Amino acid sequence: MSYITALTKNKQEWTPQFIKSIDEELCIGCGRCFKVCAHDVLAFEELDEDDSAKMFMKIENDGNCIGCQACGRTCSKKCFTFEPVSL
C-alpha cells in the first residue's frame, strides 16, 4: 500500500497523518487543539450526563485536515488518532 507523501523545505520526504478519531473518554474539552487548528477541522460538543454536562472535541470538517498533527501535539491527554491517506 502506498501513501500520499510530500517534501519538506529541505527536500525530505514527509507523509501527512490525517485526523481519524478523537477518544471522547480521554478528551477533557480544554480547547487547546481547537485553538491551534487553523483549518476549522474541530468543534466543541456538549454531552449531558446525569445532570452534569461534559465538553469534548469532535471532528467537524475532516476534509479540511492538512495532516500537520498540530492538534495531537498540543493534546495533553493524547486522545487523537491519525492515519495517512492511501493512494
C-alpha positions in Angstrom: 0.0 0.0 0.0 1.4 3.4 -0.9 0.6 6.7 0.9 0.5 10.3 -0.2 3.8 11.9 0.5 5.2 15.4 0.3 8.6 17.1 0.7 9.7 19.4 3.4 11.5 22.6 2.7 14.9 20.8 2.9 13.6 18.1 0.5 13.0 15.3 3.0 10.0 13.1 2.4 7.1 13.6 4.7 3.8 11.5 5.0 1.0 13.6 6.3 -1.0 12.0 9.1 -4.7 13.0 8.9 -7.1 13.1 11.8 -9.0 9.8 12.2 -10.7 10.0 15.6 -10.9 11.6 19.0 -11.3 9.4 22.1 -14.3 11.0 23.9 -13.4 9.2 27.1 -9.9 10.8 27.2 -10.8 14.3 25.9 -11.4 16.9 28.7 -12.6 19.7 26.4 -9.8 22.1 27.2 -9.8 23.5 23.6 -6.1 23.6 23.0 -6.5 21.6 19.8 -9.3 23.8 18.7 -7.1 26.9 19.1 -4.1 25.5 17.3 -6.1 24.2 14.2 -6.1 26.9 11.6 -8.3 24.9 9.2 -11.6 24.6 11.0 -11.4 20.9 11.5 -12.6 20.7 15.1 -15.7 21.8 17.1 -16.9 21.6 20.7 -19.7 19.3 21.6 -21.6 19.1 24.9 -22.7 15.8 26.3 -25.3 15.8 29.1 -24.9 13.0 31.5 -26.9 12.7 34.7 -27.4 16.4 35.5 -23.8 17.3 34.5 -22.5 18.5 31.2 -19.2 17.5 29.7 -17.5 19.3 26.9 -15.3 17.5 24.4 -14.0 18.0 20.9 -15.4 16.4 17.8 -14.3 16.3 14.2 -16.5 18.7 12.4 -14.8 19.1 8.9 -12.3 16.3 8.4 -11.9 17.2 4.8 -10.2 20.4 5.9 -7.4 18.5 7.7 -4.0 19.0 6.1 -2.2 16.3 8.1 0.0 18.5 10.2 -1.0 16.8 13.6 -0.8 20.2 15.5 -3.9 19.2 17.3 -2.5 16.0 18.6 0.8 17.6 19.6 -1.0 20.1 21.8 -3.2 17.4 23.4 -2.1 16.6 27.0 -4.4 13.6 27.1 -3.2 12.1 23.8 -6.8 11.4 22.6 -6.2 11.8 18.9 -5.7 9.1 16.3 -4.1 9.8 12.9 -3.5 7.9 9.7 -2.0 8.5 6.3 -4.2 8.6 3.2 -3.5 5.7 0.9 -3.5 6.1 -2.9 
